[in-house]
Amino acid sequence: MSAIANIKRIALLALTLGLAASFGAKANEIVKIAFVDVLTGPFAATGQGALNQLREVVSQLNATAQKDDPVFEIVPFDGKGTPQESANALRAAYDQKIRFLTQGGGSGVAFALVDAINKQAQREETGEMVYLNYAAMDPGLTNDKCSFWHFRFFPSSEMQIEALTTYLKDQSGVKKVYLLNQNYTHGQQVAKASRAYLSKKRPDVEIVGEDYVPIGAVRDYAPYVAKIARSGADTVITSNWGSDLALLLKASREFGLSTNFYTLNANNPGIPSQIGEWGVNRVNVIWNWGSNAPAPVLEKIATSFKQKTGEDFIFAAHWNGMQMLRAAMTKAKSTEPRKVAFALEGMRYQSPVGEVVMRADDHQLQAPMYLGVWTKKGERGVRYEAETTGYGFRSEVVWGAAESTQPTSCKMSRPSK
């Protein structure tokens, strides 16, 4: 054999071995996750913002994937903020062989999704799906309506009100409280918890008003603001979100209302722009993290996200949810929903804000919470502004998980392993 022929033979052999190696290499498994939330209508800004942030988290997580790690792909479905449309979206995701989903825009929707997933798992042999709840707060989701398939990565409304009322207990200026919430299960639960916890911790505080507004239906909040002013309230507690909160704060600012607001959602997309100078040291938010709270990993992703999109990163629950989901798959050595769900139960994870625990009893994450106070950028504790307002939320209080933990009445039905 000539030298040239031998060289060609060696080159051909090397090419063949290289192709064999490339075809034999195991590619990272792609796991699709359905994002079922409100992407149209008056609450679309919240849903679209959450979707954009989830995609950023997944992009960064996938970039760190090792050879045996799954990589995630987010598939959005518009649930339109209604239980029926969201249940239809769930079924569409299932028909596309998607077995993991996330949602957070509305507890009414969350209950419908839990019910649909439970029935689907009972009805169909391969009907199991894991639901990662990033913001639907109704305590019933981890109490009487708890489900093996549902995991909440955000504090329930009772946990938030427990922490808030512990803080208000020592605020001597709080004497008259007005409760204003959307008229559905979540808003009703917030009002109920506020009454109960204030009665126990501050029996001297007077509830001077209580209103429930039809969700997404009120365009002019001036009459409600006038009622708050007439009541003499020094404090408003509201769980309103989306346009219902934006319009409430806008009307309060235009009225010049001097009442303090304790909200569960004032950092959500589109709402900071309605606050302005009027809200300094007046508008507060309870959340599971804030951009001005110490957490270098989350600070880095928030900074990067804002530089790329101009939007604020607020959903730390996405970070914990996706990181813990991948860790559960690694632990289970599987992406099958049942095995992953069992691996998530009781999981301890070292998050950017400290160790968090997915309580096995009810699938409620036990984690720190923060109270943010609206403050001018550049003043103490405010390095980052919200949206492009020149103001941001100063991290005023950090509550450890033990300070807000709640008992559970969950009696969970589990499948066999």
C-alpha positions in Angstrom: 0.0 0.0 0.0 1.4 3.4 -1.0 2.1 6.0 1.6 -0.7 8.2 0.2 -3.2 5.4 0.3 -2.2 4.7 3.9 -2.7 8.3 4.9 -6.1 8.3 3.3 -7.0 5.1 5.1 -6.0 6.6 8.5 -8.0 9.8 7.8 -11.1 7.8 6.8 -10.8 5.7 10.0 -10.5 8.8 12.1 -13.5 10.4 10.5 -15.5 7.1 11.0 -14.6 6.9 14.7 -15.4 10.6 15.1 -18.8 10.2 13.6 -19.5 7.1 15.7 -18.5 9.0 18.8 -20.7 11.9 17.9 -23.7 9.7 17.2 -23.1 7.7 20.4 -22.9 10.7 22.6 -25.9 11.2 24.8 -27.5 14.6 24.3 -29.0 16.5 27.3 -32.7 15.6 27.6 -35.0 18.5 26.8 -37.8 18.9 29.4 -40.6 21.1 28.4 -42.4 23.2 31.0 -45.8 24.8 30.3 -46.2 28.4 31.5 -49.9 28.7 31.9 -50.8 32.2 32.9 -52.6 35.4 31.9 -51.0 36.9 28.8 -53.8 39.0 27.5 -56.2 41.5 29.1 -55.7 43.9 32.0 -53.3 41.6 33.9 -51.2 40.8 30.9 -48.2 42.9 32.1 -47.8 40.8 35.2 -48.1 37.5 33.2 -45.7 38.6 30.4 -43.2 39.9 33.0 -43.2 36.6 34.8 -42.8 34.7 31.6 -39.8 36.9 30.5 -38.2 36.4 33.9 -38.7 32.7 33.8 -37.1 32.4 30.4 -34.1 34.4 31.8 -33.7 32.0 34.7 -34.0 28.9 32.4 -31.5 30.4 30.0 -28.9 30.9 32.8 -29.7 27.5 34.3 -29.3 25.7 31.0 -26.0 27.3 30.4 -24.7 25.5 33.5 -26.1 22.1 32.5 -23.6 19.2 32.8 -23.8 16.2 30.4 -26.4 14.3 32.5 -28.5 17.3 33.4 -31.8 18.0 31.6 -32.3 21.3 29.9 -35.5 23.1 30.1 -37.7 24.7 27.4 -40.5 27.1 28.4 -43.7 26.7 26.4 -46.2 29.6 27.1 -50.0 29.1 27.1 -52.4 32.0 27.6 -54.8 31.0 30.4 -56.5 34.4 30.1 -56.8 34.6 33.8 -59.8 32.3 34.0 -60.1 28.9 35.5 -61.8 27.3 32.4 -59.3 28.8 29.9 -56.4 27.8 32.1 -57.7 24.2 32.5 -58.0 24.1 28.7 -54.4 25.3 28.4 -53.4 22.6 30.8 -55.0 19.9 28.6 -53.4 21.4 25.5 -50.0 21.2 27.2 -50.6 17.6 28.3 -51.6 16.7 24.7 -48.2 18.0 23.6 -46.6 15.6 26.1 -45.6 18.3 28.5 -45.6 16.9 32.0 -44.4 20.0 34.1 -46.1 23.3 34.4 -45.8 26.6 36.3 -48.4 29.3 37.1 -48.8 32.1 39.6 -51.4 34.6 38.3 -54.4 34.1 40.5 -55.4 31.5 43.1 -58.8 30.9 41.5 -56.9 29.6 38.5 -54.5 27.7 40.7 -57.4 25.8 42.3 -58.7 24.9 38.9 -55.4 23.6 37.8 -54.9 21.5 40.9 -58.4 20.0 40.4 -57.7 19.2 36.7 -54.3 17.7 37.4 -55.7 15.5 40.2 -58.5 14.2 38.0 -56.2 13.6 35.1 -53.8 11.6 37.2 -56.6 9.4 38.5 -58.3 9.0 35.1 -55.3 8.3 32.9 -52.4 6.0 33.4 -49.9 8.5 32.0 -51.8 11.6 33.2 -49.4 12.7 35.9 -48.1 16.3 35.8 -46.1 18.3 38.3 -47.3 21.9 39.1 -44.8 24.5 40.2 -46.7 27.4 41.8 -44.6 30.6 41.7 -47.0 33.1 43.1 -50.6 31.9 43.7 -50.9 32.5 47.5 -54.2 31.2 48.7 -53.5 29.0 51.9 -56.1 26.5 50.8 -53.6 25.2 48.1 -51.5 23.8 50.9 -54.3 23.0 53.3 -57.6 21.4 52.5 -57.0 21.5 48.7 -53.4 20.3 48.9 -52.2 17.9 46.2 -49.2 15.6 45.8 -48.7 17.2 42.3 -48.6 20.8 43.5 -45.5 22.6 45.0 -45.6 26.2 46.0 -42.3 28.2 45.9 -43.8 31.4 47.2 -45.2 32.2 50.7 -48.9 31.8 51.2 -51.0 34.9 52.0 -51.3 33.7 55.7 -47.5 33.5 55.9 -47.2 37.0 54.6 -49.9 38.4 56.9 -48.3 36.5 59.8 -45.0 38.3 59.2 -46.7 41.7 58.5 -48.7 41.7 61.6 -45.7 40.7 63.7 -44.1 43.9 62.3 -47.2 46.1 62.8 -47.4 44.9 66.4 -44.5 47.3 67.2 -45.6 50.2 65.0 -47.3 52.5 67.5 -48.6 54.8 64.7 -50.9 52.0 63.4 -54.3 52.5 65.0 -56.9 52.3 62.3 -56.7 49.8 59.4 -58.6 49.6 56.2 -58.8 46.2 54.3 -59.2 46.4 50.6 -59.0 43.3 48.5 -60.2 41.7 45.3 -63.4 39.7 45.6 -62.2 36.2 45.2 -60.8 33.5 47.5 -57.3 35.0 47.8 -58.5 38.5 48.7 -61.0 37.1 51.2 -58.3 35.0 52.9 -56.1 38.0 53.2 -58.8 40.0 54.9 -59.7 37.1 57.2 -56.1 36.6 58.2 -55.5 40.3 58.8 -58.5 40.5 61.1 -57.5 37.4 63.0 -53.8 38.2 63.5 -54.3 41.9 64.3 -56.9 41.0 66.9 -54.4 38.7 68.6 -51.3 40.8 68.3 -52.8 44.3 68.4 -56.3 44.2 69.9 -56.2 48.0 70.2 -56.2 48.4 66.4 -59.5 49.2 64.9 -60.6 47.9 61.5 -62.3 51.0 60.1 -63.3 49.6 56.7 -63.4 46.5 54.6 -64.1 46.4 50.8 -64.0 43.7 48.2 -63.6 44.8 44.5 -64.6 42.7 41.5 -61.3 41.5 40.0 -60.3 43.3 36.9 -63.6 45.2 36.6 -63.0 48.6 38.4 -61.5 51.3 36.2 -61.9 54.2 38.7 -60.7 53.8 42.2 -61.4 57.3 43.3 -64.6 56.4 45.2 -62.7 53.7 47.2 -59.9 56.2 48.0 -62.5 58.7 49.2 -64.0 56.0 51.5 -60.5 55.3 52.9 -60.0 59.0 53.5 -63.3 59.4 55.3 -62.7 56.4 57.5 -59.6 58.0 59.1 -57.5 55.0 58.3 -53.7 55.4 58.9 -53.0 52.0 57.2 -54.3 50.0 54.3 -53.7 46.3 53.8 -54.3 45.1 50.3 -53.6 42.0 48.3 -54.7 43.6 45.0 -52.4 42.8 42.1 -52.1 43.8 38.4 -54.2 46.7 37.2 -56.3 46.6 40.3 -53.4 47.6 42.4 -51.9 50.0 39.8 -55.2 51.9 39.6 -55.7 52.0 43.4 -52.2 53.5 43.9 -52.7 55.9 41.1 -56.0 57.2 42.5 -54.5 57.4 46.0 -51.5 59.5 44.6 -53.8 61.8 42.7 -56.0 62.3 45.8 -53.0 62.9 48.0 -54.0 60.2 50.5 -51.7 60.2 53.5 -52.5 56.6 54.5 -49.7 54.0 54.5 -50.1 51.0 52.2 -48.9 47.5 53.0 -49.2 45.5 49.8 -48.4 42.0 48.6 -47.6 43.1 45.0 -46.4 46.7 44.7 -43.2 45.6 43.0 -45.1 43.8 40.1 -44.6 45.0 36.5 -46.2 48.3 35.8 -47.1 49.2 39.4 -44.0 51.1 40.5 -44.6 53.6 37.8 -47.8 54.6 39.5 -46.2 55.4 42.9 -43.8 58.3 42.5 -42.7 60.7 45.2 -46.1 60.4 46.9 -45.2 56.8 48.0 -41.9 57.5 49.7 -42.0 55.7 53.1 -45.7 55.1 52.5 -46.0 52.2 50.1 -44.6 48.9 51.2 -44.4 45.4 49.7 -44.0 41.9 51.3 -42.1 39.6 48.9 -39.7 36.7 48.9 -36.8 38.9 47.8 -36.1 42.4 46.6 -33.4 43.8 44.3 -32.0 45.9 47.1 -31.8 43.0 49.5 -28.4 41.3 49.9 -28.2 38.2 47.6 -25.3 38.5 45.1 -26.6 35.7 42.8 -30.0 37.2 42.4 -28.6 40.7 42.2 -26.5 39.6 39.3 -29.4 38.1 37.4 -31.5 41.1 38.2 -28.9 43.5 36.8 -28.3 41.4 33.7 -32.0 41.1 33.0 -32.6 44.8 33.3 -29.7 45.6 31.1 -31.1 43.3 28.4 -34.8 44.0 28.7 -35.3 47.2 30.7 -37.5 45.2 33.0 -37.2 44.4 36.7 -36.5 40.9 37.9 -38.7 40.1 41.0 -39.6 36.4 40.7 -37.0 34.8 42.8 -39.5 31.9 43.1 -38.6 31.1 39.5 -35.0 30.7 40.5 -35.8 28.4 43.4 -38.4 26.5 41.4 -36.2 25.7 38.4 -33.1 25.0 40.5 -34.9 22.6 42.8 -36.7 21.0 39.9 -33.4 20.1 38.2 -32.0 19.0 41.6 -35.0 16.7 42.0 -34.5 15.2 38.6 -30.9 14.6 39.4 -31.8 13.0 42.7 -34.5 10.8 41.1 -32.3 10.0 38.1 -35.5 10.5 36.1 -37.8 13.1 34.6 -40.9 11.1 35.2 -43.4 13.3 37.1 -44.1 10.9 40.0 -40.4 10.2 40.7 -39.6 14.0 40.5 -42.4 14.9 42.9 -41.2 12.4 45.5 -37.7 13.8 45.1 -39.0 17.4 45.7 -40.7 16.4 48.9 -38.7 17.5 51.9 -35.9 18.8 49.7 -33.4 21.2 51.3 -31.8 23.7 48.9 -29.1 26.3 49.5 -30.8 29.2 47.8 -29.2 32.7 47.2 -31.1 33.9 50.3 -30.2 31.0 52.5 -31.4 27.4 53.0 -35.0 26.8 52.0 -37.0 23.7 52.6 -39.9 22.2 50.6 -42.1 21.0 53.5 -43.1 17.4 52.7 -46.4 17.7 54.7 -48.0 20.2 52.3 -45.5 21.1 49.6 -45.1 24.7 50.9 -41.6 26.2 50.6 -40.3 27.4 53.9 -38.1 30.4 53.1 -37.2 34.0 54.2 -39.4 37.0 53.4 -38.7 40.7 53.0 -40.5 44.0 53.7 -39.6 46.6 51.1 -40.2 50.3 51.7 -40.5 52.8 48.8 -37.5 55.1 48.9 -35.6 57.4 46.6 -32.7 55.8 44.7 -29.4 56.7 46.2 -30.7 56.9 49.7 -29.9 54.4 52.4 -30.4 50.9 51.1 -31.6 51.7 47.6 -29.0 51.0 45.0 -31.4 49.9 42.3 -34.6 51.7 41.1 -37.8 50.0 40.2 -38.6 50.3 36.5 -37.3 53.8 35.5 -38.9 55.7 38.4 -35.8 57.0 40.3 -37.2 55.1 43.4 -36.9 51.6 44.7 -37.8 49.3 47.6 -35.5 49.5 50.5 -35.1 46.2 52.4 -36.5 47.1 55.8 -37.1 43.8 57.4 -36.0 40.2 56.8 -38.2 37.5 58.3 -36.7 34.0 58.7 -38.8 31.0 57.7 -39.6 30.2 61.3 -41.2 33.6 61.8 -43.9 33.1 59.2 -44.3 29.3 59.1 -47.9 28.2 59.5 -49.5 24.9 60.6 -51.2 22.9 57.9 -54.4 20.9 57.7 -53.2 19.1 54.6 -54.1 15.4 54.4 -52.3 14.5 51.3 -53.1 11.5 49.2 -49.9 10.1 47.7 -49.5 7.6 44.8 -47.4 4.5 45.4 -43.7 4.9 44.6 
